[in-house]
Amino acid sequence: MPLERERKFILQYMPELPPHEVKELKQAYLMIASDRQLRVRLIDGEKAIIGYKQKLTSTDRHEFEYEIPYAEGEELYQLADLKLPKKRCSWSEGELHFDIDIYPAEVGFNIIEIEYTGELTTIPGFCGREVTEDPAYSNIAIALRLKK
């Protein structure tokens, strides 16, 4: 099964980035349970991904993602009640993959996610407080704050 291993931190400051991708993401949660979620993600108005995540530990999740026709993704997005827009800057260094999620200003913070395979032994200086285990910093919690 596909496994995602990541840790999340408050972004302390925007680092000088190596070559990277910047994508506009709109994601919507279709189903949410205590340890799993089904979401649709629209990327740059061109691509739609349906994804299922199931939490195993604080850092590990099963993650399945499949591209679907954009029109169907847009329809699912419109049907959902819980939505989260964000920009994502992504790059890789060795066996590490970095995603900086830039949320709407009213959220008040941005998140850096670091995906890794073995152990994450060095934390870059632009990473602030770790929030991996704090549910208040999950994308679902952030989407709920924006919905109010």
Protein Blocks (a to p, Z undefined) as FASTA:
>chain_A
ZZddddddddfbacddddddddddddddfbdcfkbccddddehhlaccddddddfblmbc
cdddddddfklmmmmmmmpmbdcddddddddehjbccddddddfklopacdddddfkbcf
bdcfklccdfklmmklgmklmmmmmmZZ
